[in-house]
Amino acid sequence: MTQTTEQPGALLRGVRVLDGGMASELEFLGARLDGPLWSAQVLQDAPEKIAAVHRAYIEAGAECILTASYQVSRMGYAEIGLDADEADAALLQAVQLARQTAAEFPQRRILVATSLGPYGAALHNGAEYHGNYACTFAELVQFHRDRIAILAAAAGCSTAPDLLAFETLPSLEEAEAIGEALAPWPTLAAWFSFTCKDAQHVAHGELLGDCAAAVARFPQTVAIGVNCTQPALIPALIAELRAASALPIVVYPNSGEGWNPQARRWTGASAAARFGGMAADWFSLGAQIAGGCCRTRPAHIRQVAEAARRL
């Protein structure tokens, strides 16, 4: 695990391009994601597909890749009869897969960020998009601390990531719970990325600026961002982040399509043809790192990489 320094941005210096969606790309490769573990199920059933997704994004220009661990947690694994050891092993396996794939490109510096989804992701009922959880603050802290402890213990090993990516956070409360969960390891590196419902507010309703200011105070924070959000909202959200903190900004919105929870399908059109132009705007507005979330593919990231090259 990479340690933070006096200059939190040092780890991310020179990094511009993040990867794209993992779960949706696995679906394009024929993986079944209809169980409660989503892409984490593929860690057990077809890890070579996860490696193929990592490889495709690196070939498209990604300089940082997220592991296939968004849905991995002891709570989620227990629900389907798997024990804590199996959940912990899956977490480390996801990092190792990313490390092994990155090692296929020895001429390039590829950061590995462990994808850690919010509590709502383990509920697999869409709760991460509103943050109204039926749990205590202490339970939130423990949920996140279980995973942090496993990754912190892997420091110096092939299963250690460069940083922790706390993603799709819907609320200030969950961000504060993660800060408390991280407290025993003040030198770890982490970024916090929120999902937003409009140009100012995170999914639960708090101001993004307030959330960013709160996590900027954690010694582990090396970047703050927005993910799993409509791309049209990103310019205004970058402004909110810049006003709240001087830390590096990472943005990785959805493809532009929308999810219909009643019909359980994606609607609208992907912004693949315009993603590079939008990424150029995000960079010019102050984002340091850009990539994609749900339904984005290597073609989207190739355009982001081209925009980064033109800077």
PyMOL commands that set and color helices and strands:
alter all, ss='L'
color gray80, all
select helices_A, chain A and resi 8-10+23-28+40-45+47-60+74-79+84-102+119-123+127-129+137-153+172-182+208-216+231-244+272-285+298-309
alter helices_A, ss='H'
color red, helices_A
select strands_A, chain A and resi 64-66+111-116+163-169+190-194+221-227+249-252+258-260+265-267+289-290
alter strands_A, ss='S'
color yellow, strands_A
deselect
rebuild
show_as cartoon
